[in-house]
Amino acid sequence: MDVLFLIGLALAPGAAIGLFIWLRDKYDREPLKHLFISFMLGVLCAIPAVILSIVLGKFIPVDFGNIVSVAIYALIVVAFAEEFAKFLVLRFYAYRQKEFNEPFDGIVYGAIISLGFAGIENILYVADGGVQVGLLRMFTAVPAHASFGIIMGYYFGMAWQYKERAKEFKLKGLLAAIVLHGLYNFFLMQQSYPAFWFLSFVGLTISIRLCFKAMKAHSERSPFRFKKKL
């Protein structure tokens, strides 16, 4: 199988989702330079995420035959490590840009950072599993990562709007992403009840619906909304 085709297959869903979200930012779109940097930092944050998950895994080993052990591992080791790494990029790069000037920007940057992470992860999975894995993850893992990033970014948008409660909203964003990610992973990883695997897709559907509500809400909160109409 051609390597370039596999890389394209791995990156295409993230590119499509990223473009869709960028176009939904109707009033004051983010500079492509910042989006590119955010995406690349999302790729790079996979490194500390892996290191952190390895360290946490030494203290919290998983027993796949024990449903409680899997739940703790999925939530604390996997979801926390990955979402915390994305959180750092969103907090210390994207949120500090002067172009972060409306609530919807949190959604855009949160999604793009997560799609960078999902992109490098997807390349590795597709390189190992081929086209079938790429097609499966196109409709599961990639939109899941994007949805976690959007939810986190939604709260960063709230932090921008309500600066007196900024720390509270940023923490809520991190926790919301960890919980959604942890539940998604738990239903896929647990082996005690195979039928539970279906619940990961139910959770993903709910996450995506929340994302559309978040985008609508922040679009309506834009300070540029009425200026655009004049």
TAWO-V948331 format. One record per helix or strand. SS is the DSSP state (@ for helix, = for strand). FROM is the first residue (numbers start at 1). TO is the last residue. If there is no record, write none. Layout:
# TAWO-V948331
((SS & FROM & TO) (SS & FROM & TO))
This chain:
# TAWO-V948331
((@ & 3 & 24) (@ & 32 & 59) (@ & 67 & 92) (@ & 94 & 96) (@ & 104 & 129) (@ & 131 & 138) (@ & 141 & 161) (@ & 163 & 189) (@ & 194 & 221) (@ & 225 & 229))
